[in-house]
Amino acid sequence: MSGDKAKEAAGPGLDSQLQAQIGRKLKGMYDSYLNEPMPDHLVSLLEKLDAKSRSVSADDGGKGNE
């Protein structure tokens, strides 16, 4: 198949250069959020969930959710 026909056969989509550009823009937008500290109330909630998960695992003999 020629290049155009191969693209048509693969279906609709974005070309790789456009995908890369979108990826760079999204990464730039969200990197600042990833570097911010997590709020104390979320850390506390995660610690409670982790403790609950450990107690449930201990109660079922460490089998998990099988």
Contact map, one row per residue, 1 for C-alpha under 8 A:
111011000000000000000000000000000000000000000000000000000000000000
111111000000000000000000000000000000000000000000000000000000000000
111111100000000000000000000000000000000000000000000000000000000000
011111110000000000000000000000000000000000000000000000000000000000
111111111000000000000000000000000000000000000000000000000000000000
111111111100000000000000000000000000000000000000000000000000000000
001111111111000000000000000000000000000000000000000000000000000000
000111111111000000000000000000000000000000000000000000000000000000
000011111110000000000000000000000000000000000000000000000000000000
000001111111000000000000000000000000000000000000000000000000000000
000000111111100000000000000000000000000000000000000000000000000000
000000110111110000000000000000000000000000000000000000000000000000
000000000011111000000000000000000000000000000000000000000000000000
000000000001111101100000000000000000000000000000000000000000000000
000000000000111111100000000000000000000000000000000000000000000000
000000000000011111110000000000000000000000000000000000000000000000
000000000000001111111000000000000000000000000000000000000000000000
000000000000011111111100000000000000000000000000000000000000000000
000000000000011111111110000000000000000000000000000000000000000000
000000000000000111111111000000000000000000000000000000000000000000
000000000000000011111111100000000000000000000000000000000000000000
000000000000000001111111110000000000000000000000000000000000000000
000000000000000000111111111000000000000000000000000000000000000000
000000000000000000011111111100000000000000000000000000000000000000
000000000000000000001111111110000000000000000000000000000000000000
000000000000000000000111111111000000000000000000000000000000000000
000000000000000000000011111111100000000000000000000000000000000000
000000000000000000000001111111110000000000000000000000000000000000
000000000000000000000000111111111000000000000000000000000000000000
000000000000000000000000011111111100000000000000000000000000000000
000000000000000000000000001111111110000000000000000000000000000000
000000000000000000000000000111111111000000000000000000000000000000
000000000000000000000000000011111111000000000000000000000000000000
000000000000000000000000000001111111000000000000000000000000000000
000000000000000000000000000000111111100000000000000000000000000000
000000000000000000000000000000011111110000000000000000000000000000
000000000000000000000000000000000011111000000000000000000000000000
000000000000000000000000000000000001111101100000000000000000000000
000000000000000000000000000000000000111111100000000000000000000000
000000000000000000000000000000000000011111110000000000000000000000
000000000000000000000000000000000000001111111000000000000000000000
000000000000000000000000000000000000011111111100000000000000000000
000000000000000000000000000000000000011111111110000000000000000000
000000000000000000000000000000000000000111111111000000000000000000
000000000000000000000000000000000000000011111111100000000000000000
000000000000000000000000000000000000000001111111110000000000000000
000000000000000000000000000000000000000000111111111000000000000000
000000000000000000000000000000000000000000011111111100000000000000
000000000000000000000000000000000000000000001111111110000000000000
000000000000000000000000000000000000000000000111111111000000000000
000000000000000000000000000000000000000000000011111111100000000000
000000000000000000000000000000000000000000000001111111110000000000
000000000000000000000000000000000000000000000000111111111000000000
000000000000000000000000000000000000000000000000011111111100000000
000000000000000000000000000000000000000000000000001111111110000000
000000000000000000000000000000000000000000000000000111111111000000
000000000000000000000000000000000000000000000000000011111111111100
000000000000000000000000000000000000000000000000000001111111110000
000000000000000000000000000000000000000000000000000000111111110000
000000000000000000000000000000000000000000000000000000011111111100
000000000000000000000000000000000000000000000000000000001111111000
000000000000000000000000000000000000000000000000000000001111111100
000000000000000000000000000000000000000000000000000000001001111111
000000000000000000000000000000000000000000000000000000001001011111
000000000000000000000000000000000000000000000000000000000000001111
000000000000000000000000000000000000000000000000000000000000001111
